[in-house]
Amino acid sequence: EEEIVKVITPLITKYLPAESDTPKKFAVLYESRANTGINKMKIIDAVAKSVPSPHKVDLSNPEINIVVQIVKTV
């Protein structure tokens, strides 16, 4: 969980900056293969909470999709 947030933070800063004139709507998409140890909702919540506040979650009509793919539990 912490490592995923650590790795995704530079991308979020680049595409969804905290100081933005036009807040964007985003969605977090989660895919996993050969994974039994990572909780889907924990990862989605952690990524969504790392996006700064002017931006909003919109699952039906997002402008930006954040895709998290987990391959194996290693």
C-alpha positions, -999 to +999 in steps of 0.1 A: +000+000+000+027+025+011+050+016-018+022+020-044+014+055-030+051+064-030+055+054-066+023+070-079+028+103-061+051+119-088+026+110-115-003+125-095+017+156-089+024+159-126-011+152-139-033+163-110-014+192-093-026+206-060-028+241-073-049+238-105-072+263-121-094+236-135-101+207-111-103+174-129-126+144-123-107+111-119-113+074-113-090+047-099-092+014-118-077-017-101-067-049-119-049-079-104-036-112-115-022-140-093-028-120-062-044-131-030-027-109-004-036-073-013-070-058-005-085-041-036-104-014-016-073-005+005-053+002-026-081+022-043-086+043-011-049+049-007-045+061-043-076+082-042-066+099-009-032+108-024-049+130-050-051+166-039-084+181-028-094+203-057-098+172-079-129+149-074-137+113-079-162+106-106-166+070-116-192+075-143-175+103-163-138+107-154-114+129-173-084+110-160-081+073-151-055+061-127-048+024-134-033+002-107-022-033-118-010-058-094+008-089-108+015-115-082+018-107-045+056-101-047 
